[in-house]
Amino acid sequence: MTVWVLVAVMAAAFMHATWNALIKLGTSKLTSMLILTVVQGGFGLIIALTRPMPDPHVWLWLLASGVFHSAYKLFLAYAYEQGDLSRVYPIARGTAPMVVLVISALFLADKIAGWEYVGIIILGLGILLMARGVFSSGESRKLLPFALGSAMATAGYSIVDGLGAREAGDAVAYVGWLFALDAVFFTPCCLALRGRSVLQANRKAWIMGSIAAVFSYGAYAIAVWAMTVAPIALVAALRETSILFAVLIGAVAFGEKMNLQKGIAAALIVAGVIVTRF
């Protein structure tokens, strides 16, 4: 992985943490997520229509991606209704690289060097330590199945999109179509779960959701491009440094508690990133 790819993925990580914080600020997490998805889907469709249409076999990857992304957002919205940003986010994002690593090592052609494995493991330990507080701080454990479900969906779309974008040969078009399909799948799911009340949102909610959509689109477009030029498992792991940004945002913007455990976990995450560069 080159320095420029590393910098781009780190920037995407910051953008990802930011849009999650904006969703957490919303009164209705599912409504906020729906606004993000609809706006993002509109962006995606406009951009996709400026590019050549994908080959027929690429649509299978895109359909699978749309399903995984919709599942990811549903689980994440419900998790944020149960817990803090600094607890939900590490669990939801931290489990995914471990799953991607195992699948990549067993089934994909990507080559991961020894130090990169060590870095990913250190990164994973930091992420797990960051999430440990849910068991010791009296927080709602209802967030766990939703956060873990989000993590599984994240692992799914990371692999599908990394491979799918390579098959497509055009990351820009691929991302545009996947977000358009995500909106098609996600909207009826929200209506089925919450009815028409999920559509009720004021002007502030639409503004916040639209800003979140811009950050989300940019973050994932960078990540998918990076997965076309670098190992999928390594990109997926580096994206999880967004946890460090999320913890800082949680402390500054939401007043969430910072303690020694979180400090050590953050240090492990940074160390993991450094080791992956060896």
N, C-alpha and C positions, 0 to 999 in steps of 0.2 A: 504494500500500500504506500503510495507516494505521500509527501507532506501535504500537497494540495488536496488530495482526497481526504486525508485526515482532518484538515481544517474545515473542509466543506461538511463532513459528517458531524463534527463538533458544533458547527453553526446550526445544523439541522436539529441537533439535540436540544440546543437552547430554544429554538422555535417550537419544538414539540412540548417542552415543559411549559412554555408560555401559553400555548393554546389550551393545555389541560387546566392551567390556573384560571383562565377565562371561563371555561366550562364550570369549574368549581364555584365561581362567583355567582353563577346563575341561580335564580330561585328554584326553577325546575331544571334539573340536570338533563332529563330526557328531551325537554323542549329545546334547551340550548344546543344539545347535540344534534337535534333534528335541523335546527337553523343552520348550524355549521355544515351539515351534510348536504342540504339542499343548495346552499350558496356554493359550496365546493363542487358539487355536481354540475352546477351551471357553468362555473369556470372551466371545469374539465371538458364538458361537451363543446364549448366554444373553441377551446384550444385543440381538441381532438379533430374537429371538423376542418381545421386548417392543414392537417397532415394527411398523408395517404392512409387509406383504410388498412387495418391489420389483415394479415393472411387468415384464412378460415380456421386453421388449427390454433391460432393465437387466442381466438375467442373462448376456447375451453379454459385457458389460463385466466382470462379476464372474468369469466363467470364465476370460477372458483374464488378468485380474489374478491369479487363483490360480496360473496357470501361470507367469507372470512372477515372482511372489514365491517360488515353490518353486525356480525356477532360480536366482534371486538368492541364496537361502540355501545351496543346494548349492555354488555356486561360492565363496561367501564362506567356508564351513566348510573347504573344501579349501585355499583361499588361506591361512587362518590356521594350517593345519597346516604351511605352508611358510615363513611369514615373520612378522615382528613387527607388532604393532598399528600402530605409527607408520609402517610402510611399506605394508602391505596397505591399510589404511583410506584413505589419501590417493589411491591409485590407483583403488581400487574406487569411492570416492565422488566423486572429482574429475573423472573422465571423463564421468560422467552428465550434468552440467549443460550441457556443450558439445553433447552429442547432443540434449538437450531443446531447447536454444536454436535449433539449426539447424532441427529439425522444427517448432517453434512458429512460427518466422519464415516457413517455407515453406508450411506446411499449416494452421495454426490461426488463429483469429480474434483471439487475444490481441494487444494492442498493447504493445510494449516501447519506452519512451522512450530517447532517445539516451544519456543518462547511465547508464541502467540497463544498456544494452549494454556501455558502458565498464566499469561496475562488475563485470559478469559476466566480462568478459575479464580484468580485473585479478585477480579471484578465481580464475579458471582458471589464470593464470600462477603464482599462489602455490601452488595445489594441485599443479601439475606440478613445480615446484621442490621441493616437499615430498617428492614421490615419486622424485626423481632419484637419491637415494642407493642405490636398488636396483641401479643400474648401476655405481656407483663404490665401494661398500663391501664388495664380495665376498659379498653376500647371495644366497640362492638365487633364480635367475631363474625357477624353476618356478612361483613365485607369480604371475608376470605373466599367463599366459593365464587363470588362475582369477579374478584380480582384475579383469581386463578383461571377462571374461564376466559377472561380478557387476555391473560398471558398465553394460553393455549391458542387462541385465535391469532394473537400477534405472531407466534411461531409459525402458524399456518400461512399467514399472508406474507411473512418475510421470505419463506422458501418459495411459495408460489410466484410471488412478484419478482424475486431475483431470477428465477428460471424463465418466467414468462417474458420479462423484459429482454432477456438475452435472445429468446426465440423471436420476439417481435423485431429486434434490431433498431427500435426507435423508442427510447424511454419516455420521450415527451408525449407521444401519441398514446403509449401504453398507460401512463399515469392518468391522462385525460379520460380515457375510456373507463378505467377502473373506478374512478370517482363518480362518473356518470352512472355506472351500473350500481355502485354503492348507494346512491340516492334512490334509485329505482327499487332496490331491495329494502333499504332501511325505512323509508317512509311508510309503507303499508304495515311493517312490523310495529312501528310506534303507534299507528292508528289502532291496530288490533289490541295492543296492550293498554292504552290509555284513552282511546276514543278521540273524539274531536277536540277535547280539552287540551290535548298536547299541542294543538295549533295556536292556542291563545298565548300571544306574546306582545309586549309593548315595544315601543320604538327603541328603548335602551337595549332590550334583549336582542333585537335584530342587529343593532350596531355591534354589540359585543360578539354575537355569534358570527357576524360577517368578518370581523377582525380575526377571530379565532380561525375561521375558514382559510384566510390568507396565509396565516402562519402554518396551519396544518398542511395545506397544499404545498407550500414551499418546502417544508421540512421533509415530506415524504417524496417529493419529486427529486430532491437531492439524494435521499437515501436509495431510491430505486436506481438512479444513475450510478451511484457509487457501487451498487451490487452488480452492475454490468462490467465494472473494471477492477473489482477487488473481491476477495472471497466473501460469500454471503454471511457465513458465521462471524467473521471478523467485523464486518460492517454492522451486523445486528448487535454485536456486543458493544461496539463503540457508541452506538446510538443510545445505549443505556446510561451513558454519562449524563443524560438529561435528568437523571435522578438527583445528581448534585445540584443542578439548577433548580429543580423542583423543590428541594429542601430549603434552599436559600429563599426562593419566592414564598414558600410557606411560612418561613420565619419572619420575613420582612413585610409581606403583604397581608398575611392572615394571622400573624402573631402566634404561630404554632411553636410549641416548646422545642428549644434546641438544647441538647445535653451531650455528655461525653460520648455516649453510644453513637449518636448521630455523627459526631465529629470524627470518630474512629472509622465509621463506615464510609464517610465521605473521603477520608484519606486512602482507604483501601481502593475505592473506586478510581481515584486519581492514579494510584500506583498501578492498578490494572491497565489503565490506558497507556502509561509510560512503558510498561513491560511489553505490550503488544507492538511497540515500535522497535524492539530489539531485533 
